[in-house]
Amino acid sequence: MLEIRDLCVSYGSINALQQVSLQVAQGSIVTLIGANGAGKSTTLRTVSGLLRKERGSIRYQDEEIGDEPPHRIVARGISHVPEGRMIFANLTVRENLLMGAYLRKDRKNLGQEFDFVFSVFPRLKERERQVAGTLSGGEQQMLAIGRALMSKPRCLMLDEPSLGIAPILVKTIFQKIAEINRTLGITILLVEQNANLALEVSNYGYVLETGRIILHDNSDALRNNEQVKSAYLGAG
């Protein structure tokens, strides 16, 4: 569904991504793990059109999208939940969700999407009229994911969904990610520093280090890889 080949991205003279290649099969959950500054967020931001690639190819459903603007990429069916959530703090929960459907031509027929988001995240239904900035970190993350779902994506990119969330809610968020994948068949590309959880929920994983893919395999194999265990799983 999504294929990145030899992707290079720079911030001025700094090479952020150096010939990164990865594949995300339709219906799968693929994770990118690595330390801070490895290039994980840069990868997602480039796919979603927020950053411009220097070289390489980004293909989605067999079409090149590497030079398209963000709104065109969303319209194609790719939604990006950024690091830090980036909700509209002064709007209500419902208004935030409506913002996720801004490209929808059938905005008057969003009942099914609201129903699904509220079924996955019942807490959002309870707080539908509440100002989003007053939600807890975990609730704001639920809202950010729910907002992305309102665009009816076929591919969902999640950047550090556990960041800033109370430990008691982190497991819940990851259970919901798996539920979204399983229930709707939405393909998920997941960036996450909590490598244990990321590899637990995903089918396949890539290890990114200083802008390069150094290792990739199915998630179970990566969890048992001594290099990964030592560097990212707190073992060794």
C-alpha positions in Angstrom: 0.0 0.0 0.0 2.8 2.4 1.0 6.3 2.1 -0.3 9.2 4.4 0.5 12.3 4.0 -1.5 15.8 5.6 -1.0 14.2 8.6 0.7 16.6 11.5 1.6 15.6 14.5 3.6 17.8 17.3 4.9 17.4 20.2 7.3 19.9 22.6 5.8 23.2 20.9 5.9 22.0 18.1 8.2 21.0 14.8 6.6 17.9 13.7 8.5 17.1 10.7 6.3 19.6 8.9 4.2 18.2 6.4 1.7 15.4 5.2 3.9 13.4 2.4 2.3 10.4 0.6 3.8 7.1 -1.0 2.9 3.7 -1.0 4.6 1.4 -3.7 3.4 -2.3 -3.1 3.2 -4.1 -4.0 6.5 -0.9 -4.3 8.5 0.5 -2.4 11.4 4.2 -1.4 10.8 6.3 0.3 13.4 9.4 2.5 13.2 11.5 2.4 16.4 14.6 4.3 17.3 16.1 6.8 19.6 15.3 10.5 19.7 16.6 12.2 16.6 16.8 9.0 14.5 14.4 10.4 11.9 11.2 8.7 12.8 9.0 11.8 12.9 10.8 13.2 9.8 9.7 10.1 7.9 6.0 10.6 8.8 6.1 14.3 8.1 7.6 13.7 4.7 5.0 11.1 3.8 2.2 13.5 4.8 3.7 16.4 2.7 4.7 18.6 5.6 8.4 18.2 4.6 9.8 18.1 1.1 12.0 15.2 0.1 15.4 15.8 -1.4 15.6 12.5 -3.2 13.8 9.2 -3.4 10.3 8.0 -3.9 7.1 7.8 -1.9 4.4 5.6 -3.5 0.9 5.1 -2.2 -1.4 2.6 -3.9 1.1 2.4 -6.8 1.1 6.2 -7.4 3.9 8.6 -6.6 2.9 11.1 -3.9 6.3 12.5 -2.9 5.6 16.0 -4.4 2.0 16.4 -3.4 0.8 19.0 -0.8 -0.7 17.8 2.5 -4.3 18.3 1.7 -4.0 16.2 -1.5 -2.4 13.4 0.6 -5.2 13.5 3.1 -7.7 13.4 0.3 -6.0 10.2 -1.0 -6.7 8.5 2.3 -3.6 9.1 4.5 -4.1 10.7 7.9 -1.3 11.8 10.2 -1.7 12.1 14.0 1.4 14.2 14.9 3.6 14.1 17.9 2.2 16.2 20.7 -1.4 15.7 19.4 -1.9 19.3 18.1 -5.6 19.4 19.0 -7.5 22.7 18.8 -7.5 23.5 22.5 -10.2 26.2 22.3 -12.7 24.1 20.4 -14.9 21.4 21.9 -14.4 17.7 21.4 -17.1 17.6 18.8 -15.7 20.6 17.0 -12.3 19.0 16.9 -13.7 15.9 15.4 -15.5 18.0 12.7 -12.2 19.6 11.8 -11.0 16.1 10.9 -13.7 15.9 8.3 -13.0 19.2 6.6 -12.2 17.6 3.2 -15.3 15.5 3.3 -17.9 16.4 0.7 -20.6 14.6 2.7 -20.2 16.6 5.9 -23.9 16.4 6.6 -23.7 12.6 6.8 -21.0 12.1 9.4 -23.2 10.2 11.9 -21.5 6.8 11.1 -18.0 8.2 11.7 -19.1 9.9 15.0 -20.7 6.6 16.1 -17.5 4.7 15.4 -15.2 7.2 17.1 -17.4 7.3 20.1 -17.6 3.4 20.2 -13.8 3.2 20.1 -13.4 6.1 22.6 -16.5 6.2 24.8 -14.8 8.9 27.0 -15.0 11.3 24.0 -18.7 10.8 23.9 -18.9 11.7 27.6 -16.9 14.9 26.9 -18.4 15.7 23.5 -19.3 19.3 24.5 -16.2 19.9 26.7 -13.4 22.2 25.6 -10.6 20.1 24.3 -7.8 22.0 26.2 -9.3 20.8 29.5 -9.0 17.1 28.7 -6.2 14.9 30.2 -3.2 14.0 28.0 -4.7 10.5 27.4 -8.1 12.0 26.4 -6.4 14.5 24.1 -4.6 11.6 22.4 -7.9 9.8 21.9 -9.3 12.9 20.4 -6.3 13.4 18.0 -6.8 9.8 16.8 -10.5 10.2 16.6 -10.1 13.4 14.6 -7.9 11.6 12.1 -10.5 8.8 11.7 -13.1 11.4 10.7 -11.5 11.7 7.3 -12.1 8.0 6.6 -8.5 7.2 6.1 -7.2 4.0 4.6 -3.8 4.6 6.1 -3.2 6.1 9.5 0.2 7.4 10.7 0.7 7.7 14.4 3.6 9.7 15.9 4.4 8.8 19.5 0.9 8.1 20.7 2.1 7.2 24.2 4.0 10.5 24.7 2.9 12.5 27.8 0.2 10.0 28.7 -0.2 8.5 32.2 1.1 4.9 32.2 -2.4 3.5 33.1 -3.8 4.9 29.8 -0.9 3.9 27.5 -2.0 0.3 27.3 -5.5 1.4 26.6 -4.4 3.6 23.7 -2.4 0.7 22.1 -5.4 -1.6 22.5 -7.5 0.9 20.7 -4.9 1.2 17.9 -5.1 -2.6 17.4 -8.9 -2.4 17.5 -9.0 0.3 14.8 -6.7 -1.9 12.6 -8.7 -5.0 13.3 -12.2 -3.5 13.0 -11.8 -1.2 10.0 -8.9 -2.8 8.3 -7.0 0.5 8.4 -3.3 0.2 7.6 -1.2 1.8 10.4 2.3 3.2 10.3 3.4 3.7 13.9 6.3 5.7 15.3 6.9 4.9 19.0 9.7 5.2 21.5 8.1 2.5 23.7 9.5 -0.3 21.6 8.0 -3.1 23.7 4.5 -1.9 23.1 5.1 -1.0 19.5 6.5 -4.4 18.6 3.7 -6.1 20.6 0.9 -4.4 18.6 2.6 -4.4 15.1 3.2 -7.1 12.5 6.5 -5.8 11.2 9.2 -3.3 12.4 12.0 -1.1 11.1 14.8 0.1 13.3 16.0 3.6 12.4 19.3 5.0 13.6 20.7 8.4 12.7 18.6 8.6 9.5 19.2 5.1 8.3 17.3 1.8 8.5 19.7 -0.6 10.2 17.4 -3.6 10.7 14.0 -4.8 9.8 12.0 -8.0 10.4 8.7 -9.2 11.6 7.9 -7.9 15.0 8.3 -11.1 16.9 11.8 -11.6 15.5 12.8 -8.1 16.4 11.6 -8.6 20.0 14.0 -11.6 20.2 16.9 -9.9 18.5 19.7 -9.3 20.9 20.7 -6.0 19.4 17.2 -4.7 19.6 16.7 -6.1 23.2 19.9 -4.4 24.3 19.3 -1.0 22.7 15.5 -0.6 22.9 13.8 -3.1 25.1 15.7 -2.6 28.3 17.5 -6.0 28.2 21.1 -6.9 27.9 
